Amino acid sequence: MVTTANERIAFFDVLRGVALFGILIVNVFSFGADATVWTDPLNRTFWALKHILFESKFWALYSLLFGMGFYLQSLSPGYTLGRAVRRLLVLMALGCLHGLLFEGDILMLYAELGLLLLVLNRLPNHWLVCVGVVLSLSFPLGHLLGGDRGDEWPPEDRDEAIEWLENDLAHSPLSIGDFADVLTYHRENIPELFWADWQYPDSGLLVLSFFLGGVVFMRVGWPRLQSLSMSSCCRVAASCWLAGFLLMGVERYLAATMGYQVFGKSTASALGVLVGDVVYLCATISLTGAWFISVWCWTRSDRFIALRTRVASAGRVSLSAYLSQTLVFTTVFYGYGLGKAFQWGPFAVCCFAVMVYLTQLVVCHWWCQRFRLGPMEWLWRSLTNLRWESIR
């Protein structure tokens, strides 16, 4: 079966909407729920679910989508190099403003790496694959060859974790600062330096590798995906889920028995760290593929159509929805809002994230029934095209 243009757009919108949820889940943990002080079974279960199913997998999925979208834009009739550069510069400006409120901003990183993609996009497929592989290996090899990353996390024991959390609650600008304090606190992270965290599994170099993967997929993989039967797609998805879960199981085993930490300070041997990093990288790729193919299968099925329609609406205005999540975070967590930073554990923040996302599905669907662009998408396109676009 060959997918029509409308179905193709629907798939991308649904995929963006799903990725929006995964990014929300991970980002909401930044306000204290990642602390190892939360040791009861319920909270540890939700931390594990976040780590296994969402962490690293959804920035990878969104990065893949960015590369896919970049390829489609490069084929559009109105594409010019100047317009592409303006589009990325506007995204950079939005990212800088967003980064003043939330240190987890991805817009600056995408804008910077998008400029590199303008150059790398001209390479043939085999070169893009080679560059992508080299960039992906920057994490495990960088961690191995670069030595100590200067990590202090995780704390040695629960008492130290409680001390750290209480210190953040009492002294962090996020919990006690006013609006100006928050801006000052985040200003030092602007602009984003995409090469600065090259030893980590969420580094800018890895993001760029997924950009390139998105371009290559659109060139050669998209027609093949459309030609697969539903049963074949389901088998591919099941295989990716199985491989991903097995690999994450190995990563969790290494963490429990050898002291391996993918983001923090490892006490494992150099070989143990290398093995753990490679396993985590492969698990991220497998589970990213699992989410991707599963959403494709869902888009082609007749299940949960009403939910899928609303998720697609969120995907259509994903930039607006992403930025609105930060407005919710600042209102609920920051000291000049409700001041809940460093007080909620994994279970509480996951419940909160689900409520926020369900609310966004309703609001985004209502908006898309009345407007053709989200408010931030409208601003982005207008500034890119140097004229005010029609929003209705």
C-alpha positions in Angstrom: 0.0 0.0 0.0 1.3 3.4 -0.9 0.5 6.2 1.5 -1.1 9.3 0.2 0.2 12.8 0.9 -2.5 13.4 3.5 -1.7 10.2 5.3 1.9 11.0 5.2 1.3 14.4 6.9 -0.9 12.7 9.4 1.9 10.3 10.4 4.4 13.1 11.0 1.9 15.1 13.0 1.0 12.1 15.2 4.7 11.3 15.6 5.4 14.9 16.7 2.5 14.7 19.1 3.8 11.5 20.7 7.3 12.9 20.9 5.9 16.0 22.6 4.6 13.8 25.4 7.9 11.9 25.8 9.9 15.2 26.0 7.4 16.5 28.6 7.9 13.4 30.8 11.7 13.7 30.8 11.8 17.5 31.3 9.4 17.5 34.3 11.9 15.3 36.2 14.4 18.2 36.1 12.7 19.9 39.1 13.8 17.5 41.8 12.4 14.1 40.8 15.7 12.8 39.5 17.1 12.8 43.0 17.9 9.4 44.5 16.1 10.5 47.7 12.9 8.9 46.3 13.6 5.3 47.3 10.1 3.9 47.9 9.0 1.2 45.4 6.3 3.4 43.7 8.7 6.3 43.0 11.6 4.0 41.9 9.2 2.2 39.5 8.2 5.5 37.8 11.9 6.6 37.7 12.8 3.3 36.0 9.9 3.7 33.5 11.1 7.2 32.7 14.7 6.0 32.3 13.9 2.9 30.2 11.1 4.2 28.0 11.6 7.9 27.6 15.1 9.2 28.6 17.2 9.8 25.5 14.6 8.1 23.3 12.5 11.1 22.7 15.1 13.7 22.0 16.3 11.1 19.5 12.8 10.7 18.0 12.4 14.5 17.8 15.8 14.9 16.2 15.0 12.2 13.6 11.8 14.2 12.9 13.8 17.4 12.5 16.0 15.8 9.9 13.0 14.4 8.1 11.3 17.8 8.1 14.5 19.5 6.9 14.6 17.1 3.9 11.0 17.8 3.0 11.5 21.6 3.2 14.5 21.4 1.0 12.2 19.9 -1.7 9.5 22.5 -1.4 9.0 25.0 -4.3 9.8 28.0 -2.1 13.0 26.7 -0.7 16.1 28.9 -0.8 19.3 28.9 1.2 18.5 32.4 2.5 15.1 31.4 3.7 16.5 28.3 5.4 19.1 30.3 7.2 16.5 32.9 8.3 14.3 30.1 9.6 17.1 28.8 11.8 18.1 32.2 13.0 14.5 32.9 14.1 14.5 29.5 15.8 17.8 30.5 17.6 16.2 33.7 18.8 13.2 31.9 20.2 15.5 29.3 21.8 17.6 32.1 23.5 14.4 33.6 25.0 13.1 30.2 26.0 16.5 29.3 27.5 16.2 32.2 29.9 13.4 30.3 31.6 14.4 26.7 31.2 17.9 25.2 31.0 16.5 22.2 29.1 15.8 24.2 25.9 16.4 22.3 22.7 15.7 25.1 20.2 19.1 26.7 20.4 20.8 23.3 19.8 18.5 22.6 16.8 19.2 26.0 15.3 22.9 25.6 15.6 23.0 22.1 14.3 20.6 23.0 11.6 23.2 25.3 10.1 25.6 22.4 10.0 22.9 20.3 8.4 22.6 22.8 5.5 26.2 21.8 4.6 26.1 18.1 5.4 22.8 17.7 3.6 24.6 17.9 0.3 26.6 14.7 1.0 25.6 11.4 -0.6 23.8 8.8 1.5 26.9 6.7 2.3 28.8 9.7 3.5 25.9 10.8 5.7 25.8 7.3 7.2 29.5 7.3 7.9 29.4 10.8 9.5 26.3 9.7 11.6 28.1 6.6 12.9 31.2 8.6 13.8 29.1 11.3 15.6 27.2 8.5 17.5 30.5 6.9 18.7 31.6 10.3 20.2 29.6 9.4 23.3 31.1 6.0 24.3 34.6 6.8 23.0 34.5 10.3 24.4 33.5 8.9 27.8 36.3 6.3 27.6 39.1 8.5 26.3 38.1 11.7 28.0 38.4 10.3 31.5 36.5 11.8 34.4 33.6 14.0 33.2 33.6 15.9 36.5 30.2 14.4 37.6 29.1 14.6 41.2 25.8 12.9 40.7 24.6 10.5 42.0 25.1 11.1 45.8 26.8 8.5 47.8 23.8 7.5 49.9 20.2 8.6 50.7 21.3 11.0 53.5 23.5 12.9 51.0 20.6 12.9 48.5 18.3 14.4 51.1 21.0 17.0 51.9 21.3 18.0 48.3 17.6 18.2 47.8 17.1 20.3 50.9 19.9 22.6 49.8 18.3 23.1 46.4 15.0 23.8 48.1 16.5 26.4 50.4 19.0 28.1 48.1 18.3 27.4 44.4 17.1 30.4 42.4 14.5 28.2 40.9 12.9 27.6 44.3 13.4 30.9 46.1 14.4 33.4 43.3 12.2 36.0 41.7 11.8 36.4 37.9 15.0 38.3 37.5 17.0 35.7 39.5 15.7 33.0 37.3 16.8 34.9 34.1 20.2 35.6 35.6 20.6 31.9 36.6 19.9 30.7 33.1 21.6 33.4 31.2 25.0 31.8 31.6 23.8 28.8 29.5 23.1 31.0 26.5 24.0 30.4 23.7 24.0 26.6 23.8 27.5 25.0 23.0 26.6 21.9 21.1 30.0 20.4 21.5 30.3 21.0 25.3 28.6 17.8 26.4 30.1 15.4 23.8 30.8 12.7 26.4 27.1 12.3 27.2 24.4 10.3 25.5 22.3 13.5 24.9 25.2 15.5 23.3 24.8 17.8 20.4 26.9 15.5 18.3 24.5 12.7 18.8 21.6 15.0 18.0 23.3 15.8 14.7 23.7 12.1 14.0 19.9 11.7 14.3 19.4 14.7 12.0 21.4 12.9 9.4 19.5 9.7 10.1 16.3 11.5 9.3 17.6 12.8 6.0 18.8 9.4 4.9 15.6 7.8 6.0 13.5 10.2 3.8 15.8 9.5 0.9 15.8 5.7 1.0 13.7 4.4 3.9 10.4 6.2 3.5 9.3 4.5 0.3 10.3 1.1 1.8 8.3 1.8 4.9 5.2 2.6 2.9 5.5 -0.6 1.0 5.5 -2.8 4.1 2.4 -4.6 5.1 0.8 -4.0 8.4 1.9 -7.4 9.8 5.5 -6.7 8.7 5.5 -3.4 10.4 4.1 -4.9 13.6 6.9 -7.6 13.5 9.6 -4.9 13.1 8.1 -2.9 15.9 8.0 -6.0 18.2 11.6 -6.8 17.3 12.7 -3.3 18.2 10.8 -3.3 21.5 12.3 -6.7 22.4 15.9 -5.7 21.5 15.5 -2.4 23.3 14.1 -3.9 26.5 16.8 -6.5 26.6 19.5 -3.9 26.2 18.1 -1.7 28.8 17.9 -4.7 31.1 21.6 -5.2 30.6 22.2 -1.5 31.3 20.3 -1.7 34.5 22.2 -4.9 35.5 25.5 -3.1 34.9 24.3 -0.2 37.0 23.2 -2.5 39.9 26.3 -4.8 39.9 29.2 -2.7 38.6 28.4 0.9 39.5 27.9 2.0 36.0 26.1 5.3 35.5 25.2 6.6 32.0 24.7 10.2 33.1 26.5 10.4 36.4 29.7 9.3 38.1 30.6 5.7 37.4 32.6 3.4 39.7 32.9 0.7 37.1 36.1 -0.1 35.3 36.9 1.7 32.0 35.9 -1.5 30.1 32.6 -1.6 32.1 31.8 2.0 31.3 32.5 1.4 27.6 30.3 -1.6 27.5 27.5 0.2 29.4 27.7 3.2 27.1 27.6 1.1 23.9 24.7 -0.9 25.4 22.8 2.3 26.3 23.4 3.8 22.8 22.1 0.6 21.1 19.1 0.5 23.4 18.3 4.2 22.6 18.4 3.5 18.9 16.3 0.3 19.2 13.6 1.9 21.4 13.5 5.1 19.3 12.9 2.8 16.3 10.2 1.0 18.3 8.3 4.2 19.1 8.7 5.3 15.5 7.3 2.1 13.9 4.6 1.7 16.6 3.3 5.2 15.8 3.4 4.3 12.1 1.3 1.2 12.8 -1.1 3.2 14.9 -1.5 5.8 12.1 -2.5 3.1 9.7 -4.9 1.3 12.1 -8.5 2.1 13.0 -7.8 2.1 16.8 -8.3 5.1 19.1 -9.0 7.4 16.2 -10.3 10.2 18.4 -7.2 10.1 20.5 -5.0 10.0 17.4 -6.7 13.0 15.9 -6.0 15.0 19.1 -2.4 13.9 19.3 -2.0 14.9 15.6 -3.4 18.4 16.5 -0.7 18.7 19.2 1.9 17.7 16.7 0.7 20.3 14.2 1.4 23.0 16.8 4.3 21.3 18.6 6.4 24.4 18.9 3.6 26.3 20.7 2.8 23.3 22.8 6.5 22.7 23.8 6.9 26.4 24.8 3.6 26.4 26.7 4.9 23.4 28.8 7.7 25.7 30.1 5.1 28.3 31.1 3.3 25.6 33.1 6.6 24.5 34.6 7.5 28.1 35.7 4.1 28.7 37.2 4.0 25.4 39.2 7.6 24.9 40.1 9.5 28.2 40.3 9.6 30.3 43.5 7.8 33.2 41.9 5.0 30.7 41.0 3.6 28.0 43.3 7.1 27.0 44.4 6.9 23.3 44.1 10.4 22.7 42.8 12.3 19.9 44.6 9.2 18.7 46.4 7.6 16.2 44.1 8.9 12.7 43.4 8.8 10.6 40.2 5.2 9.4 40.6 3.9 12.9 41.4 5.6 14.6 38.4 4.5 11.8 36.0 0.9 12.3 37.1 1.3 16.0 36.7 2.9 15.6 33.2 0.0 13.3 32.1 -2.5 15.9 33.2 -0.7 18.7 31.4 -0.5 16.7 28.2 -4.1 15.7 28.3 -5.0 19.4 28.7 -2.8 20.3 25.8 -4.5 17.7 23.6 -7.9 19.4 24.3 -6.6 22.9 23.8 -4.5 22.1 20.7 -7.4 20.3 19.0 -9.7 23.2 19.7 -7.1 25.6 18.3 -6.5 23.5 15.1 -10.2 23.5 14.3 -10.1 27.3 14.1 -6.6 28.2 13.0 -4.2 26.7 10.5 -1.0 27.6 12.5 -0.1 27.6 16.1 0.7 31.1 17.6 4.5 30.4 17.7 4.4 28.6 14.4 2.7 31.7 12.9 5.4 34.0 14.4 8.2 31.7 13.2 6.8 31.5 9.7 6.1 35.2 9.5 9.6 36.2 10.6 11.1 33.7 8.3 9.2 35.0 5.3 9.5 38.6 6.3 5.7 39.2 6.0 2.7 38.5 8.3 1.2 35.2 7.4 -2.5 34.5 7.6 -3.2 32.4 10.8 -6.8 31.4 10.0 
